Amino acid sequence: MPTIHQLAEVQSSDIGEGTFIWQFSIVLKNAKIGKNCNINCHVFIENEVIIGDNVTVKAGVQLWDGIIIEDNVFIGPNVTFTNDLIPRSKQYPEFFIRTTIKNGASIGANATIIGGNTIGECALIGAGSVLTEDVPPYHVYYGNPAKHKGFITEEGTLVNLQLKDKNLNEYRFENKKLILK
């Protein structure tokens, strides 16, 4: 059974066991949230949002229609998502563009994720970045606009563009995963 703070407004009944929704958060009726998630305070989740298991959404994040978040994802405080590339007041698109955050990815505080992009498995988006393109699995992107700056392992080891970590250990990709040579 999920735990929902008495000061949260949660209209959805599709919330997994062990999920905690903090105060002043709003979850609309058709949103889906997996198990063991941590939805911090001041989070807004629209109807066409799907959140997997073991996801952390820090304070001040709005998840708009069309966002799909897979398992084990971290979304830092005040990350901003968009879902309409040409927004106009009182004009609504036929459908909202999709943004997908793949399993194990992390997005740093205050990053802006432009709608329609996919962030690959275990990828890392640096704090304050503006992401305007797809990010392949195990890639590190940061800056404005965010650009490819390195790689990251599943365990969180940063690897430079020459596939070496800070201790000069060498890595390689095998079956689309970054592993130690």
C-alpha positions as CSV (number, residue, x, y, z in Angstrom):
1,M,0.0,0.0,0.0
2,P,1.3,3.5,-0.8
3,T,1.8,6.2,1.8
4,I,0.2,9.5,0.9
5,H,0.7,12.5,3.0
6,Q,-2.6,14.1,4.2
7,L,-1.6,17.4,2.5
8,A,-1.1,15.8,-0.9
9,E,-3.9,15.6,-3.5
10,V,-3.8,12.2,-5.2
11,Q,-6.6,11.3,-7.6
12,S,-5.0,8.2,-9.1
13,S,-5.5,4.8,-7.6
14,D,-2.8,3.3,-9.8
15,I,0.1,3.7,-7.3
16,G,2.4,0.8,-6.3
17,E,3.1,-0.6,-2.9
18,G,5.7,1.1,-0.8
19,T,5.5,4.4,-2.8
20,F,5.5,7.6,-0.7
21,I,3.9,10.8,-1.9
22,W,4.9,13.9,0.1
23,Q,2.9,16.9,1.1
24,F,1.7,19.5,-1.4
25,S,2.0,17.1,-4.4
26,I,-0.7,16.6,-6.9
27,V,-1.2,13.4,-8.9
28,L,-4.0,13.4,-11.5
29,K,-6.5,10.6,-12.0
30,N,-4.9,8.6,-14.9
31,A,-1.3,8.8,-13.8
32,K,0.5,5.5,-13.1
33,I,3.2,5.3,-10.4
34,G,5.1,2.1,-9.7
35,K,6.2,0.6,-6.4
36,N,8.8,1.9,-3.9
37,C,8.9,5.4,-5.5
38,N,9.6,8.6,-3.6
39,I,7.6,11.5,-4.9
40,N,8.8,14.5,-3.0
41,C,6.9,17.6,-2.0
42,H,5.6,20.2,-4.6
43,V,5.5,17.6,-7.4
44,F,2.8,17.8,-10.1
45,I,2.0,14.7,-12.1
46,E,-0.4,14.9,-15.1
47,N,-2.8,12.2,-16.4
48,E,-0.7,10.6,-19.2
49,V,2.4,10.0,-17.1
50,I,3.8,6.6,-16.4
51,I,6.4,6.1,-13.6
52,G,8.1,2.8,-13.1
53,D,9.4,1.2,-9.9
54,N,12.0,2.6,-7.5
55,V,11.9,6.1,-9.0
56,T,12.9,9.2,-7.0
57,V,11.3,12.5,-8.1
58,K,12.7,15.4,-6.0
59,A,10.9,18.6,-5.0
60,G,9.6,21.1,-7.5
61,V,9.2,18.8,-10.5
62,Q,6.3,18.9,-12.9
63,L,5.7,15.8,-15.0
64,W,3.4,16.7,-18.0
65,D,1.4,14.4,-20.3
66,G,3.5,12.2,-22.5
67,I,6.4,11.5,-20.0
68,I,7.4,7.9,-19.4
69,I,9.9,7.2,-16.7
70,E,11.2,3.6,-16.4
71,D,12.5,1.9,-13.3
72,N,15.3,3.1,-11.0
73,V,15.4,6.7,-12.3
74,F,16.5,9.7,-10.3
75,I,15.0,13.1,-11.2
76,G,16.7,16.0,-9.2
77,P,15.0,19.0,-7.7
78,N,13.4,21.5,-10.0
79,V,14.0,19.5,-13.2
80,T,11.8,21.0,-15.9
81,F,10.2,19.0,-18.7
82,T,8.4,20.3,-21.7
83,N,5.8,18.4,-23.9
84,D,4.8,21.0,-26.5
85,L,7.5,22.5,-28.8
86,I,5.3,25.4,-29.9
87,P,3.1,26.3,-26.9
88,R,0.3,28.8,-27.2
89,S,-2.1,30.0,-24.6
90,K,-5.5,28.2,-24.9
91,Q,-4.3,26.2,-27.9
92,Y,-3.8,22.5,-27.3
93,P,-2.0,20.0,-29.6
94,E,-3.8,16.9,-30.8
95,F,-1.3,14.9,-28.7
96,F,1.6,15.8,-26.5
97,I,5.1,14.6,-27.6
98,R,6.6,11.7,-25.7
99,T,9.7,11.9,-23.6
100,T,11.2,8.7,-22.2
101,I,13.6,8.3,-19.4
102,K,15.1,4.8,-19.5
103,N,16.0,2.5,-16.7
104,G,18.6,3.7,-14.3
105,A,19.1,7.2,-15.8
106,S,19.7,10.3,-13.5
107,I,18.9,13.9,-14.2
108,G,20.6,16.6,-12.1
109,A,18.9,19.5,-10.4
110,N,17.5,22.3,-12.5
111,A,18.1,20.6,-15.8
112,T,15.6,21.3,-18.6
113,I,14.5,18.4,-20.8
114,I,13.0,19.5,-24.1
115,G,10.1,17.2,-25.1
116,G,10.4,14.4,-27.6
117,N,13.8,13.1,-26.4
118,T,14.9,9.8,-25.0
119,I,17.4,9.5,-22.2
120,G,19.1,6.1,-22.4
121,E,19.7,3.5,-19.8
122,C,22.0,4.6,-16.9
123,A,22.7,8.0,-18.6
124,L,23.5,11.1,-16.5
125,I,22.3,14.6,-17.3
126,G,24.3,17.2,-15.4
127,A,22.7,19.8,-13.1
128,G,21.5,22.9,-14.9
129,S,21.8,21.4,-18.4
130,V,19.4,22.1,-21.3
131,L,18.8,18.8,-23.1
132,T,17.8,19.2,-26.8
133,E,18.6,15.7,-28.2
134,D,18.4,12.0,-27.4
135,V,21.1,10.6,-25.1
136,P,22.4,7.1,-25.7
137,P,22.8,4.6,-22.8
138,Y,25.7,5.1,-20.4
139,H,26.5,8.6,-21.7
140,V,27.1,11.8,-19.7
141,Y,25.7,15.0,-21.1
142,Y,25.9,18.5,-19.6
143,G,25.9,22.1,-20.5
144,N,23.6,24.5,-22.4
145,P,22.9,23.0,-24.8
146,A,23.9,19.7,-23.2
147,K,26.6,17.9,-25.1
148,H,28.3,14.5,-24.8
149,K,31.1,14.9,-22.2
150,G,31.8,11.3,-21.1
151,F,30.3,8.0,-20.0
152,I,29.1,6.5,-16.8
153,T,28.9,2.9,-15.5
154,E,25.9,1.3,-13.9
155,E,27.7,1.6,-10.6
156,G,28.2,5.4,-11.1
157,T,31.8,5.5,-12.1
158,L,32.5,8.5,-14.4
159,V,34.5,7.6,-17.5
160,N,36.1,10.2,-19.9
161,L,35.7,10.3,-23.7
162,Q,38.8,8.1,-24.0
163,L,37.0,5.4,-22.0
164,K,39.2,5.8,-18.9
165,D,38.2,6.6,-15.3
166,K,40.1,9.0,-12.9
167,N,42.4,6.0,-12.0
168,L,43.1,5.4,-15.7
169,N,41.2,2.1,-15.7
170,E,40.0,1.3,-19.2
171,Y,36.4,0.5,-20.1
172,R,34.7,-0.8,-23.2
173,F,31.2,-1.4,-24.4
174,E,29.9,-4.9,-24.5
175,N,26.3,-5.8,-25.4
176,K,25.5,-2.0,-25.1
177,K,26.8,-1.9,-21.5
178,L,29.9,0.0,-20.3
179,I,32.2,-2.5,-18.5
180,L,35.8,-2.5,-17.1
181,K,38.3,-4.0,-19.7
